[in-house]
Amino acid sequence: MIQSLPEKHQVWAWPDKGEPQSLRLEIRTRPIPTPGEVLVANSAIGLNPVDWKMIEWGHAAWSAGHVPGVDGVGVIAATGDGVRLPIGLRGAYHQSLARDGSFAEFTIIDARSILPIPASVADVVAAALPCPGLTAWQALRKVPRRMVRDVLVTGAGGSVGSILAQLAARCGWRVWVTAASAHRDKLLALGITGVFDYRDPNWCDRLVESLGPRRLYAIFDTVSGEHAQTLAPMLGYNGHLICIQDRIEENPLPAFTTAVSLHEVALNSVHLNATDEDWQEWRFAGAELFQMLETGALQLPPIEVRSFDALPLTLTDLKSRAHKGKLVVVT
């Protein structure tokens, strides 16, 4: 079913590998959903590091004219056959990198992936959640729940690290984090046990001193695979090393020592590999995260709102870190 909608819409198109400001604003025919799909009229677009990285690096599924963007919020404007979701339902989504994305006035997504938004959560707030929130959720699910354990989250000043640290604290764990000193007071107010400035060359020694006879149960690293490997010696017996920005191919520790487990986090692979049961769990996670936002149990970094016309420049600011908090574009 399709309501009266404009025949044309604006998109930011990718011409080739390059900087964000190489994106071109184009007018295109509005897409039509096929069976199992919904057309979302975007109202807010959440920007993430993966956006500028893919624009710079390219993607195997991209050709000239591809529309980037993984996170968006809007209302369902049309549905394909077999979809029972109502027209006008407001939802958030995390789009497959292989499909045209959220940098447009209209985006087609898999109907199974849409995350309904509570009425009290504004569009710009909802748009800031999918990629970092679901990444944090996936990372946390890698680790079996054990009460009163010590875990480390690196990069807790960023969106993923901040959300992950809060979710870990809700597990009853003692959560230690690295972040710039400017984030220290806010993180401590969120229930974090201790904050170490990552620019301090001795922060690892300070953490070990704070732990005393205890060892880390899990390390959630948001920096890189190389960085994660350097932290592995701080893990205790049967510990877990979760690499969010990369993948560690070989265990950095000798065999038959602390017997740590390595984990990768690949949020976007859900679009290629998820079953209906996986999508059901995805929607449940989204509902839980939005409920936490609604009740104040989860705090997001400050949100800075920009216009759709300024999207390429806003991505440039994201890449150069010339901003504070989370960047969201409104259409």
C-alpha positions in Angstrom: 0.0 0.0 0.0 1.3 3.5 -0.9 -0.2 6.7 0.2 0.1 10.0 -1.8 3.8 10.6 -1.8 6.2 12.7 -3.8 7.5 11.1 -6.9 11.0 12.5 -6.4 13.2 12.8 -3.4 16.7 14.1 -2.5 19.7 11.8 -1.8 23.3 12.2 -1.0 25.1 10.0 -3.6 28.6 8.5 -3.4 30.6 9.1 -6.6 33.7 7.1 -5.6 36.3 6.6 -2.8 37.1 9.9 -1.3 36.3 12.5 1.4 32.7 13.1 2.7 32.5 16.4 0.9 32.7 14.5 -2.4 29.1 13.4 -1.9 26.7 14.8 -4.4 23.1 16.0 -3.8 20.8 14.4 -6.4 17.1 14.3 -7.1 15.9 10.7 -7.8 12.6 8.8 -8.2 11.2 7.7 -4.9 11.9 3.9 -4.5 9.0 1.5 -4.1 9.2 -1.4 -1.5 9.0 -5.0 -2.6 7.6 -7.9 -0.6 9.0 -7.9 3.0 10.2 -4.3 2.8 9.0 -0.9 4.1 9.6 2.6 2.8 10.7 5.0 5.6 10.2 8.8 5.2 13.3 9.9 7.1 13.1 12.7 9.6 16.5 12.2 11.4 19.7 10.6 10.4 22.3 9.4 13.0 25.9 9.8 11.8 28.5 7.2 12.7 32.3 6.7 12.1 31.4 3.7 9.8 29.7 6.3 7.4 32.8 8.3 6.6 35.0 5.2 6.7 32.9 3.5 4.0 32.8 6.7 1.9 36.6 6.9 2.1 37.4 3.2 1.7 34.5 2.1 -0.5 32.5 -1.2 -0.1 32.4 -4.3 -2.2 28.7 -3.8 -2.9 28.9 -0.1 -3.8 29.1 1.4 -7.2 28.9 5.1 -8.3 25.6 6.6 -7.1 25.2 4.5 -4.0 23.5 6.2 -1.1 25.5 5.8 2.2 24.2 6.0 5.8 23.4 3.2 8.3 21.1 4.9 10.9 17.8 6.6 10.4 14.5 7.5 12.0 11.2 8.2 10.3 7.7 6.9 9.7 6.6 4.0 7.5 5.3 5.7 4.3 4.6 2.5 2.3 4.8 -1.2 2.7 5.5 -4.2 0.3 3.4 -7.3 0.1 3.3 -9.5 3.2 4.1 -6.6 5.6 1.6 -6.1 8.4 3.2 -3.0 9.9 0.9 0.0 9.8 1.5 3.1 7.6 2.6 5.9 9.9 4.4 3.7 12.4 7.5 5.7 13.7 10.6 3.6 13.9 14.4 3.6 13.9 16.6 1.4 11.8 20.2 0.3 11.1 20.6 -0.3 7.4 22.6 -2.9 5.6 25.8 -1.4 4.1 25.0 -3.3 0.9 21.8 -1.3 0.3 21.0 2.3 -0.3 21.1 3.9 3.1 19.7 6.7 5.3 21.3 9.7 3.5 18.1 10.4 1.7 14.5 11.6 2.2 13.2 8.1 1.7 14.9 4.7 2.5 13.7 1.1 1.9 14.6 -1.3 4.6 13.8 -4.9 5.6 10.6 -4.8 7.6 12.0 -7.2 10.2 14.7 -4.7 11.2 12.5 -1.7 12.2 12.6 -0.7 15.8 9.4 1.1 17.1 10.1 4.2 19.1 8.3 5.2 22.4 6.2 8.3 22.0 8.3 10.3 24.5 11.6 9.7 22.7 12.3 12.5 20.1 13.4 11.6 16.6 16.8 13.1 17.0 17.4 11.2 20.2 16.2 7.9 18.6 18.5 8.5 15.6 21.5 8.6 17.9 20.9 5.1 19.2 20.8 2.2 16.6 24.4 1.7 15.6 26.1 2.5 19.0 23.4 1.0 21.1 23.0 -2.3 19.2 26.8 -2.6 18.9 27.1 -2.3 22.7 24.3 -4.8 23.1 26.0 -7.3 20.8 29.3 -6.9 22.5 27.8 -7.5 25.9 26.0 -10.6 24.8 29.4 -12.2 24.0 30.2 -12.6 27.7 28.4 -14.9 30.1 26.9 -13.1 33.1 28.9 -13.4 36.3 28.1 -11.3 39.3 30.7 -9.0 40.9 33.4 -9.1 38.3 35.8 -6.5 37.0 35.5 -5.4 33.3 37.3 -2.8 31.2 35.7 -0.6 28.5 38.1 1.4 26.4 37.0 4.6 24.7 34.1 5.3 27.1 33.9 8.9 26.0 32.4 7.8 22.7 28.9 6.7 22.0 29.5 2.9 21.8 31.9 2.9 24.8 29.6 5.1 26.9 26.5 2.9 26.3 28.5 -0.3 26.8 29.9 0.9 30.1 26.4 1.7 31.4 25.0 -1.6 30.2 27.9 -3.4 31.9 27.3 -1.6 35.1 23.7 -2.7 35.1 25.0 -6.3 35.0 26.4 -5.7 38.5 30.0 -5.6 37.4 32.7 -3.2 38.5 33.3 -1.3 35.4 36.6 0.5 34.7 37.0 2.6 31.6 39.4 4.7 29.7 38.4 8.2 28.4 39.6 11.7 28.2 39.6 13.5 31.5 36.8 15.8 30.4 34.4 12.8 30.6 35.5 11.6 34.0 32.9 13.2 36.3 30.0 12.3 34.0 31.1 8.7 33.7 31.5 8.3 37.5 28.0 9.7 37.9 26.7 6.9 35.6 28.0 4.3 38.0 31.4 3.6 36.6 33.9 2.4 39.2 37.0 4.2 37.8 38.1 6.3 34.9 41.7 6.3 33.5 42.9 8.9 31.0 44.1 7.0 27.9 46.7 9.6 27.3 48.5 8.7 30.6 51.2 6.2 29.6 50.9 4.5 32.9 47.1 4.0 33.0 47.4 0.2 32.7 49.6 0.1 35.8 47.2 2.3 37.7 44.3 -0.1 36.8 46.3 -3.1 37.9 47.0 -1.3 41.2 43.3 -0.5 41.6 42.3 -4.2 41.0 44.7 -5.5 43.7 44.6 -9.3 43.7 41.7 -9.4 41.2 42.0 -9.7 37.4 39.8 -8.5 34.7 36.9 -10.8 33.6 36.4 -9.0 30.3 37.9 -6.3 28.2 35.7 -4.5 25.6 38.0 -2.6 23.3 36.7 0.1 21.0 40.1 1.2 19.6 41.6 -1.4 17.3 42.7 -5.1 17.2 46.3 -4.1 17.8 45.3 -2.1 20.9 43.1 -4.9 22.2 46.0 -7.4 21.9 48.2 -5.2 24.2 45.5 -5.4 26.9 45.2 -9.2 26.9 47.7 -9.8 29.8 45.4 -8.0 32.2 42.7 -10.7 31.7 42.3 -13.4 34.4 41.5 -17.1 34.0 38.7 -17.8 31.5 38.5 -14.1 30.6 37.0 -12.5 27.5 38.6 -10.2 25.0 36.0 -8.5 22.9 37.2 -6.5 19.9 34.7 -4.0 18.6 36.7 -2.1 15.9 38.6 -5.0 14.4 39.1 -8.7 14.6 42.0 -10.6 16.3 43.0 -13.6 14.2 45.2 -15.3 16.7 45.2 -15.4 20.5 47.9 -13.0 21.7 48.5 -15.1 24.8 50.3 -18.5 25.0 48.2 -21.6 24.8 47.1 -23.3 28.1 47.7 -20.2 30.2 44.7 -18.0 31.2 42.5 -19.7 28.5 40.9 -16.4 27.4 38.2 -16.3 24.7 38.3 -13.9 21.7 35.2 -12.3 20.4 34.4 -10.2 17.3 31.6 -7.8 17.0 30.1 -7.3 13.5 26.8 -5.5 13.7 26.1 -5.1 10.0 26.5 -8.8 9.3 23.0 -9.3 10.8 21.6 -8.3 7.4 23.3 -11.2 5.6 23.1 -13.9 8.3 20.1 -13.3 10.6 17.2 -15.7 10.9 13.7 -14.7 11.9 14.6 -15.6 15.4 17.7 -13.4 15.3 15.6 -10.4 14.0 13.1 -11.0 16.9 15.9 -10.8 19.4 17.2 -7.7 17.5 13.8 -6.0 18.0 13.6 -7.0 21.6 17.1 -5.5 22.2 16.0 -2.3 20.5 12.8 -2.1 22.6 14.8 -2.6 25.8 17.3 0.1 24.8 14.6 2.6 23.9 12.8 1.8 27.2 16.0 2.6 29.1 16.2 5.9 27.2 12.6 6.7 28.1 13.1 6.0 31.8 16.4 7.7 32.1 18.2 4.4 32.8 20.5 5.0 29.8 22.2 8.3 29.0 23.4 9.2 25.5 26.2 11.7 24.8 25.1 15.3 24.0 23.4 15.4 20.6 24.3 18.1 18.1 21.7 18.6 15.3 22.6 19.7 11.8 20.6 20.2 8.6 20.3 17.8 5.7 22.0 20.3 3.4 25.1 20.3 5.6 25.4 16.5 5.8 28.8 16.2 4.0 30.4 18.9 6.1 28.9 17.3 9.2 30.6 14.0 8.3 33.8 15.9 7.8 33.5 17.3 11.4 32.8 13.7 12.6 35.9 12.4 11.0 38.1 15.2 12.3 36.4 15.1 15.7 35.5 18.8 15.4 32.3 18.4 17.4 31.1 17.4 20.9 28.8 14.5 21.4 26.7 12.7 18.8 25.9 14.3 15.4 22.4 13.9 14.0 21.1 15.4 10.7 17.4 16.3 10.2 15.7 16.3 6.8 
